[in-house]
Amino acid sequence: MTTQIVVPLRHKEVNEQAFNRLFKLLDELIPNIKDEEMISRKLSGFLFHIYVQLETQLAYSRDSQVEPIRQKLANLLSYLRKVFGDVREN
């Protein structure tokens, strides 16, 4: 899934199907890990990698490329708050 998301992003394109799959998987995962103190390093690394790629590509995007990437970044941040907890609560 990483390749399906990251490679198009490097061309300032959003693979809607890959992001929809990611968000669906997170919807299924979050209820199962919400009470866990720790999550796997592999999962956190994957989420961090996707986040960094979105941030990086957004910085280099122009005009019509910006909004689709910004929307996916906002969606991912919403999921990251659910996975890692909202630091504003601490």
C-alpha positions, 0 to 999 in steps of 0.5 A, a space after each residue: 500500500 505504501 507504494 500505491 500512495 507514495 509513488 503517485 504523490 511524488 508526481 503530485 497525484 493522489 491515488 484515491 483508491 489507495 487512500 480510501 483503502 488506508 482510511 478504511 483499514 484505520 477505521 477497522 483498526 482504531 477500535 481495536 487499539 484505542 485502549 492499548 498503551 503501545 502500537 507496533 513500530 511497523 504501524 507507527 512507522 508506516 503512518 509516519 512515512 505517509 504523513 511525511 510524504 504528504 507534508 513534503 509533496 504539499 510543500 512542492 505542489 502548485 495550484 490545482 495540485 495543492 487541494 487534493 494533497 491537503 485534504 488527504 493530509 487533513 484526513 490522515 491527521 484526524 486518524 493520527 489523533 485517534 491512533 496516538 491520542 490528541 496531545 491537546 488532551 495531555 
